[in-house]
Amino acid sequence: MADGREAKLIDGNRNRVVWVGRQIPHELKEVVKILGLSVEALRNLNRLDPRAADLFAVIVSAQDDDVTKALGRLLRLSKVMHLLDYGVLLGAASRDPATAYTLQTDVRIRTQLQISALGFTRDEFARTLRSHQAGPPANPNLTPPLVGHDQEYDPPEDYELDSILLRRAFDGFVRVSLKPEQGGYSKDCKVWRIEAFKETGRCQPFVAKAARREDLQAEFETYCAFVRDSVPFPFRAPLLESRFVKGATRAILVSAFVSRAQRLDEYLAIATSPELVMLSLFDGALGAWRRDVESEYISLGHFYVQQHKALAESTTPEERSKKALLPDPEGLTVAFEESRKQDTQLLSPSQVWERLDRPPAKPHFFCRVHGDLNIRNVFVRWNSIDTILIDFSHAGIRESVARDPAKLETSISLTARDSTQQLLPETVLRQLYRGRLLPPRDFAEFDSRTDAIRQIRRHAGGEGVSTDEYEVLTICHLLRFACVPANKQRDQMEMEKRRAISYALACDILKNL
């Protein structure tokens, strides 16, 4: 059993357990003493402050056959007082374990929230309290977050979902301003650039991502397992583990803002020679992953088609969009219909899937990948060629060595703008994806964006990526871009035409396989 020093090390001063009921069980008194916690009895919930900095757990008694009252208290604590969002353990306890589990189930059905169910045993109390990590309490000194501290406050959409978590994540500050950033295209995800101010007026910049608890927990674990010790520190934005806070259903993950750097698309808009930056990215930031390769004898197109089919049978469309590289064929209907206005012989989505499934098996290299290497997730330091990576939510999986470079190439060609905010013209795109992609011989020279794409292809070829392998991954990324986004409100009219072009380009490359 953990001692009191371990409990305090994990949760600081959060050491108070509240028993909602009559007499505190002797078993609970023993356990809190051993764990270095304190316990008090409370009958009136109006006297309970969920924001209290020392509050660790609240356990509701269901003794004396008063199960209805216990359920009412649990619903109020979880849904009205948002106790779980403050990091507080909420549990139902009864000498009859079945009663506690029934209350747990009732709360989950009525609120979609998970509480603990405890029997009146020393081991049950000890196991539940010992395993809970409350995290930091809500910061009482933090004024309501502002969108730009010199502007009138305009709460972002669904801000109330995350206001408690923001107060917990930014301990030690008196004021923060929020600015929505690109990224987080899932309806459940928000990304903010945050300026946090100390009492002295000193400002520190951060980036915060708010999303579903299970998604950010998986991203945090991925970072710890595959990024923290594999991507050298100068090439990644540090994740601030102490500011990772979890609530009932959502969480907030905070990283240091990449200062004295510009995003890759901004860099390419003014750069004259991006070759060394691309070298820094693949040899430096991603070098440790890309040097640890394994060869597999497979049909790469078949691999991604079967991956999508398997996930289609076991996951929701939203989960599938995160795990499968290929999109759902139904999501390509709009792009297909628009593209067919110019080319009546264009392959349908079902025909595309059929052709992708055909190529014979060959040796292909696999390594760990970033998984979402787009221009929003790569920064370039000022007056330098060093690159910095952010957003490792898809990192760590073993995929084709061609996945990251093909993703970055299509991100540049389809979404990067020049200094006048113009995308690459369709004529240039047609030239970029005409004929075989590797090696980059008859190449469309246009500006630094096409120079970067040429360097990406040279690097991929130099690493042993075959022409067919690179083209299969490029097709997959073009199709993924062509798919109607999950959050249509964030889409632009300009992108509708871009998606149609992307679909047509994927079909053109497919003819060469």
Secondary structure, 3 states (H helix, E strand, C coil): CCCHHHHHHHHCCCCEEEEECCCCCHHHHHHHHHHCCEEEEECCHHHCCCCCCCEEEEEEECCCCCHHHHHHHHHHHHHHCCHHHHCCEEEEEECCHHHHHHHHHHHHHHHCCCCEEEECCHHHHHHHHHHCCCCCCCCCCCCCCECCCCCCCCCCCCHHHHHHHHHHHCCCCCEEEEEECCCCCCCCCEEEEEEEECCCCCEEEEEEEEEEHHHHHHHHHHHHHHHCCCCCHHHECCECHHHCEECCCEEEEEEECCCCEEEHHHHHHHCCCCHHHHHHHHHHHCHHHHCCCEEEEECHHHHHHHHHHHHHHHCCHHHHHHHCCCCCHHHHHHHHHHHHCCCCCCCCHHHHHHHHCCCCCEEEEEEECCCCCCHHHEEEECCCCCEEECCCCCCCCEEECCHHHHHHHHHHHHHCCCCCCCCCCHHHHHHHCCCCCCCCCCCCCCCHHHHHHHHHHHHHHHCCCCHHHHHHHHHHHHHHHHCCCCCHHHCCHHHHHHHHHHHHHHHHHHCCC
